[in-house]
Amino acid sequence: MSEMKISGDTIVEVHNIETYQSNDNDSITIRRIGTSDYLLFDVNTLNLYNSFSSNKSIAELALINSDHDYQIEDIIEFVDVLLDAGFIKTIDGQKISESLTDNPNLNVEPSKFYSLIFGKVAWTIYIFSMFANLYLFFTFETLRPKGSDFFVSNSGIISILIIIISTWIVIFFHEYGHICAAKSVGIGAKVKWGYRLVFLVLETEVADIWSVSRRKRYGIYLAGIAWTSILILFCALMQFYFFNEFVIKILKFAILMQLQTIVFQTLLFLRTDLYYVLINFLKIDDLNESMKYIFKNVLTLQFHNVSTKLNNLSAKERKVVKIYSVCSLIGILVSLYLFFVIDIPIALYSVKQTLEKTLRDPLFSISYWDGIAMGTLTLCPIVILIVYVLIDLRKRTVKGNI
């Protein structure tokens, strides 16, 4: 592939779309035909998108849309957004992606079961569980999570098995909550790997969420936290009925993992569940994307330069984005500090201990395999994270080369 520079002379062709606007949505939602890929436009942006079908260059489109203050640079920036989202068909006649036939089965039929577990009664129970957890942790000191709860067993092999199984149960329960909530309003969802900054995550993709009202989206976004709260309450109550020390350690570890999941949600810049609740409430399509433009302007010392994206925001929305950007910058710095000052040293220490055990202990002894198990537990998430970052960088490189 040869590198192609997009300029004012470039002619762009876009894919066919369908549009719709709900009563409680100020923006127009567009979907690329044959996919579940959605973007949110205002009327002017939609008109600009449709003008790409006129076989005119970007410079000509800027002239046609001059009434809306679209400059050549603004349209080029818009083309970059469309390219990343997969809405570009050809650039100067060179095919970027194929047109697709529409799939009428993007959505799923909501069932009574899913509607029941995310109905009013169910949400009352979920909210009750949150307050019940706070009461139990405040009242019973033995239930309060501690850092030592992470160490379930002195054996590395047993610890790694328990950590893997418990972690997967916690993650599955959280993500399956999102899936069930999505099905309760008649849209599909799928779970996939991803990463946020320097953290490997498992996330639920609900591509069709823009096809439902903002009010219904809250249930989908908060479903994971709701089910996590229920599981925490279950693990806390079970400690009153089990007296086996090993079982109680497992229950405590499960609570600790789930509380970490909830705390992680407060890092909004990582696009957590609470981040989507916030943008849904504020009716700002993408706070993180707007934040990137502000950071770009600051880093390039172009303090007075604003992009088309920011120009389309109201004064109030732009103020919210600026406040969010400052808070996110603090969160990013804190997260990077924790990762490099705490997580990485712990990983290096674990690897060092592994090497010492494997070199000191007899080959294939129990202690030897304990060292191997702990080293594997430490390195696997880091290796997977590096692989996904490299795959993502490769995809970005391919998109930037035509």
C-alpha positions in Angstrom: 0.0 0.0 0.0 1.3 3.5 -0.8 0.8 6.4 1.5 -1.8 8.9 0.3 -2.0 12.4 1.6 -5.5 13.8 1.9 -5.7 17.3 0.6 -8.1 19.9 -0.8 -8.0 18.1 -4.2 -9.0 14.7 -2.7 -12.4 13.2 -3.7 -14.0 11.1 -1.1 -16.9 8.6 -1.5 -18.7 7.4 1.6 -21.0 4.4 2.3 -24.7 4.4 2.3 -26.3 5.1 5.7 -29.7 5.1 7.4 -30.6 7.9 9.8 -33.0 8.3 12.7 -33.6 10.6 15.6 -35.4 9.7 18.9 -37.5 12.1 20.8 -35.0 12.5 23.6 -31.9 12.7 21.4 -30.7 16.1 20.1 -28.3 14.5 17.6 -29.1 12.5 14.5 -27.9 8.9 14.7 -26.5 7.4 11.5 -25.7 3.7 10.8 -23.6 2.4 8.1 -25.7 0.0 6.0 -24.8 -3.6 6.7 -23.1 -3.0 10.0 -23.7 -1.9 13.6 -21.4 1.1 13.3 -23.0 4.3 14.5 -22.1 7.9 14.5 -23.9 10.9 15.9 -24.3 14.0 13.7 -26.1 17.3 13.8 -28.0 18.5 10.8 -25.0 20.4 9.3 -22.6 17.5 9.7 -25.2 15.1 8.1 -25.5 17.5 5.1 -21.7 17.6 4.8 -21.6 13.8 4.9 -24.3 13.5 2.2 -22.4 16.0 0.0 -19.5 13.5 -0.4 -21.8 11.7 -2.9 -21.6 14.6 -5.3 -18.1 13.5 -6.6 -16.6 16.9 -5.7 -13.2 17.5 -4.1 -12.8 18.5 -0.5 -12.0 22.1 -1.6 -15.2 22.3 -3.6 -17.2 20.9 -0.6 -15.6 23.6 1.6 -16.8 26.2 -0.8 -20.3 24.7 -1.0 -20.5 24.5 2.8 -18.9 27.9 3.5 -22.1 29.1 5.1 -21.4 26.7 8.0 -17.8 27.9 8.4 -16.4 24.5 7.2 -12.8 25.1 6.1 -10.7 22.6 4.0 -8.8 21.6 7.2 -12.1 21.0 9.0 -13.4 18.6 6.3 -10.0 16.8 6.2 -10.3 16.3 9.9 -13.9 15.0 9.4 -12.6 12.6 6.7 -10.1 11.2 9.2 -12.9 10.6 11.7 -15.0 8.8 9.1 -12.0 6.8 8.0 -11.4 5.6 11.6 -15.1 4.7 11.9 -15.1 2.7 8.7 -17.5 5.0 6.8 -15.2 5.8 3.8 -15.8 3.7 0.6 -13.1 5.2 -1.7 -10.5 8.0 -1.7 -9.6 9.3 -5.2 -11.2 6.2 -6.7 -9.1 3.8 -4.6 -11.2 1.4 -2.6 -11.0 1.6 1.2 -13.8 -0.8 2.2 -16.5 -2.8 0.5 -20.2 -1.8 0.5 -22.4 -4.2 2.4 -25.9 -5.5 2.1 -28.0 -4.5 5.1 -28.6 -7.1 7.7 -32.2 -7.1 9.0 -31.2 -9.1 12.1 -29.0 -6.7 13.9 -31.4 -6.5 16.8 -32.8 -9.3 19.0 -36.3 -10.0 20.3 -36.6 -8.9 23.9 -37.9 -11.8 26.2 -39.9 -11.7 29.3 -37.0 -13.2 31.3 -34.6 -10.4 30.4 -37.3 -7.8 31.0 -38.0 -9.3 34.4 -34.4 -9.3 35.6 -34.1 -5.6 34.6 -37.5 -4.5 35.5 -38.5 -2.0 38.3 -38.5 -4.7 41.0 -35.1 -6.0 40.0 -33.6 -2.5 40.0 -35.0 -2.0 43.5 -33.2 -5.1 44.6 -29.9 -4.0 42.9 -30.1 -0.6 44.7 -30.9 -2.3 48.0 -27.9 -4.5 47.6 -25.6 -1.5 47.4 -26.8 -0.1 50.6 -26.7 -3.5 52.2 -23.1 -3.9 51.3 -22.2 -0.6 52.9 -24.1 -1.5 56.1 -22.3 -4.9 56.3 -18.8 -3.5 55.8 -19.5 -0.7 58.3 -21.0 -3.0 60.9 -18.9 -6.1 60.7 -15.1 -5.5 60.8 -14.4 -9.1 59.7 -16.2 -8.4 56.4 -14.2 -5.3 55.5 -11.8 -6.0 52.6 -8.0 -5.9 53.2 -5.0 -6.1 51.0 -4.1 -9.5 52.6 -7.3 -10.9 51.2 -5.4 -11.2 47.8 -3.3 -14.0 49.2 -5.6 -17.0 49.2 -3.0 -19.7 49.7 0.8 -20.1 50.4 1.0 -22.3 47.3 1.6 -20.6 44.0 -0.2 -23.3 42.0 -3.3 -23.2 44.2 -3.3 -19.4 44.3 -3.1 -19.0 40.5 -5.9 -21.5 40.0 -8.2 -19.7 42.5 -7.3 -16.3 41.2 -8.0 -17.3 37.5 -11.3 -19.0 38.3 -12.5 -16.3 40.7 -11.5 -13.5 38.4 -13.2 -15.1 35.4 -16.4 -15.6 37.4 -16.4 -12.0 38.6 -15.7 -10.7 35.0 -18.3 -13.0 33.5 -21.0 -11.9 36.0 -20.3 -8.2 35.4 -20.2 -8.4 31.6 -23.1 -10.8 31.4 -25.2 -8.2 33.2 -24.6 -5.8 30.3 -25.5 -8.5 27.8 -28.8 -9.3 29.6 -29.7 -5.6 30.0 -29.1 -5.1 26.3 -31.3 -8.0 25.4 -34.0 -6.7 27.7 -34.4 -3.7 25.4 -34.1 -5.7 22.2 -30.5 -5.1 21.1 -27.5 -7.5 20.8 -24.1 -7.4 22.6 -20.8 -9.2 22.6 -17.8 -9.4 24.8 -14.3 -8.7 23.6 -10.8 -8.0 24.8 -9.4 -4.5 24.8 -7.1 -2.1 26.7 -7.5 1.2 28.4 -4.3 3.3 28.7 -2.0 0.6 30.3 -4.7 -1.7 31.5 -6.0 -4.9 29.9 -9.8 -5.1 30.1 -12.6 -7.3 29.0 -15.5 -5.2 27.7 -19.0 -5.6 26.3 -19.6 -4.1 23.0 -23.2 -2.8 22.5 -22.9 -1.3 19.1 -26.7 -0.8 18.6 -27.1 1.1 21.9 -27.7 4.3 20.0 -30.9 2.8 18.5 -32.6 3.0 21.9 -33.6 6.1 23.9 -31.2 7.7 26.4 -33.4 6.6 29.3 -33.1 3.0 28.4 -29.3 3.2 28.0 -28.8 3.9 31.7 -29.9 0.3 32.5 -27.4 -1.1 30.0 -24.5 1.0 31.3 -25.2 0.3 35.0 -26.1 -3.4 34.7 -22.6 -4.6 35.3 -22.2 -2.6 38.5 -25.7 -3.7 39.6 -24.8 -7.4 39.2 -21.4 -6.9 40.8 -23.1 -5.4 43.8 -25.4 -8.5 44.1 -22.4 -10.8 43.9 -20.6 -8.8 46.6 -23.6 -9.1 48.9 -23.8 -12.9 48.2 -20.1 -13.4 49.0 -20.4 -11.3 52.2 -23.5 -13.1 53.5 -22.0 -16.6 52.7 -19.2 -15.8 55.3 -21.9 -16.1 58.0 -22.7 -19.6 56.9 -19.3 -21.1 56.1 -16.7 -21.7 58.8 -14.0 -23.3 56.6 -11.0 -20.8 56.6 -10.1 -21.6 53.0 -13.6 -21.0 51.7 -13.8 -17.7 53.6 -10.5 -16.7 52.0 -11.9 -17.3 48.6 -15.0 -15.3 49.4 -12.9 -12.4 50.7 -10.7 -12.5 47.6 -13.9 -12.4 45.4 -15.1 -9.3 47.3 -11.7 -7.6 46.9 -11.7 -8.2 43.2 -15.2 -6.9 42.7 -14.5 -3.8 44.8 -11.5 -3.1 42.6 -13.8 -3.4 39.6 -16.1 -0.8 41.0 -13.2 1.6 41.9 -11.9 1.2 38.4 -15.2 2.6 37.1 -14.4 6.0 38.6 -11.5 6.4 36.1 -13.8 7.9 33.6 -11.1 8.7 31.0 -10.7 4.9 30.5 -14.3 4.8 29.0 -15.7 2.9 31.9 -19.4 2.2 32.5 -19.7 5.4 34.6 -18.1 7.4 31.7 -20.9 6.3 29.4 -23.5 7.2 32.1 -22.0 10.7 32.3 -22.0 11.4 28.5 -25.5 10.0 28.3 -26.6 12.4 31.0 -24.7 15.4 29.6 -25.8 14.5 26.0 -22.3 15.0 24.8 -21.5 12.4 22.2 -17.8 11.7 23.1 -16.1 13.5 25.9 -12.8 11.7 25.4 -12.7 12.6 21.7 -13.3 16.3 22.5 -10.6 16.0 25.2 -8.1 14.8 22.6 -8.6 17.9 20.6 -8.0 20.1 23.6 -4.8 18.2 24.5 -3.7 18.4 20.9 -4.1 22.2 20.9 -2.3 22.6 24.2 0.6 20.3 23.3 1.1 22.1 20.0 0.8 25.5 21.8 -2.2 26.3 19.6 -4.3 27.5 22.5 -6.8 29.4 20.4 -7.2 26.8 17.8 -10.4 24.7 18.0 -11.5 21.9 15.8 -14.8 21.4 14.0 -15.7 18.9 16.8 -15.3 21.6 19.5 -17.0 24.3 17.4 -20.1 22.2 17.2 -20.4 22.2 21.0 -22.3 24.9 22.9 -20.4 27.2 25.3 -21.8 25.1 28.3 -20.7 21.8 26.7 -17.2 23.2 25.9 -16.9 24.3 29.6 -17.8 20.7 30.7 -15.2 19.3 28.3 -12.5 21.6 29.7 -13.3 20.6 33.3 -13.4 16.9 32.3 -10.0 17.3 30.5 -8.3 18.7 33.6 -9.8 15.9 35.8 -8.8 13.2 33.2 -5.2 14.6 33.0 -4.9 14.2 36.8 -6.4 10.6 36.6 -4.0 9.7 33.7 -1.0 10.9 35.7 -2.1 9.0 38.8 -2.8 5.8 36.8 0.6 6.0 35.1 2.3 6.5 38.5 0.5 3.5 40.0 1.4 1.4 37.0 5.1 2.2 36.8 5.8 2.8 40.5 3.7 -0.1 41.9 2.5 -2.6 39.3 5.7 -2.9 37.4 8.0 -3.2 40.5 5.6 -5.9 41.8 5.8 -7.7 38.5 9.6 -7.5 38.5 9.8 -8.7 42.1 7.6 -11.7 41.2 9.7 -12.6 38.2 12.9 -12.3 40.4 11.3 -14.6 43.0 10.4 -17.0 40.2 13.9 -17.1 38.9 15.4 -17.6 42.3 13.0 -20.5 43.0 13.5 -22.3 39.7 17.3 -22.0 40.0 17.5 -22.9 43.7 14.9 -25.7 44.1 15.1 -29.2 42.6 13.8 -29.5 39.1 10.1 -30.4 38.9 9.6 -30.1 42.7 6.4 -28.6 44.1 8.2 -25.4 45.1 9.7 -25.2 41.5 6.2 -25.3 39.9 5.0 -22.8 42.5 7.6 -20.4 41.2 6.6 -21.1 37.6 2.9 -20.6 38.4 3.5 -17.2 40.1 5.7 -16.0 37.3 3.1 -17.0 34.7 0.3 -15.2 36.7 2.4 -12.0 36.7 3.6 -12.0 33.1 0.5 -13.2 31.2 -1.6 -10.0 31.6 1.4 -7.9 30.6 2.2 -10.0 27.6 -1.5 -10.0 26.4 -1.6 -6.2 26.9 1.5 -5.7 24.8 0.1 -8.0 22.0 -3.2 -6.0 21.9 -1.4 -2.7 21.9 0.8 -3.9 18.9 -2.3 -5.2 17.1 -4.1 -1.8 17.6 -1.0 0.1 16.4 -0.9 -2.1 13.3 -4.5 -1.4 12.6 -4.0 2.4 13.0 -1.0 2.2 10.6 -3.0 0.3 8.0 -5.7 2.9 8.2 -3.2 5.7 7.7 -1.7 4.0 4.6 -3.9 3.6 1.6 
